[in-house]
Amino acid sequence: MATQYYTATSLDGFIATEDHSLAWLFPLGDIADTGYPDFIRGVGALAMGSSTYDWMLRHVVQAKQPWPYERPVWVFSHRTRPGVPGADIRFVRGDVRPVHAAMREAAGAGNVWLVGGGDLVGQFHDAGLLDEVIVQVGSVTLGAGRPLLPRRITHPTLELTGARRIGPGFAELRYTVRRHATDGAAP
């Protein structure tokens, strides 16, 4: 079981525009042609921040589409959020460590997917809980927006474990998160 950040980013490192839009992403290709279908089959639990959840509400729920996740979802937010009927959504705040323990238990043999945003993923990284980063790098630049991972990660560096081309619009990069020997986790 791994805790993974799976996302898409622009070539200049933004996962969304300054106003949280993902419209830049959709013209680049069909999600079925990426690694997503295989990835989601291995997921047992998910976590997302309030901006990501709000985007899902606006573009999925309000568009009368079904909630896309059959697994439990933890939403980190300091504000009260509306739920989605029939969806297993748990609203939390505070330290990611105890929530991660609950997520791992709920995931069973599955992986924990950190959907985003970047700051939430950074909190998991800072706590030594992030195992892998899988990023689809899109062939566009945004110039500004919400950063992929707003943390300085220089030592130890992430270890590139895979790279592949996905159609004309994406490159998928996979990184293992290496840890300091004092973190208690294997590199």
Secondary structure, 3 states (H helix, E strand, C coil): CCEEEEEEECCCCEEECCCCCCCCCHHHCCHHHCCHHHHHHCEEEEEEEHHHHHHHHHHHHCCCCCCCCCCCEEEECCCCCCCCCCCCEEEECCCHHHHHHHHHHHHCCCEEEEEECHHHHHHHHHCCCCCEEEEEEECCCCCCCEECCCCCCCCCCCEEEEEEEECCCEEEEEEECCCCHHHCCCC
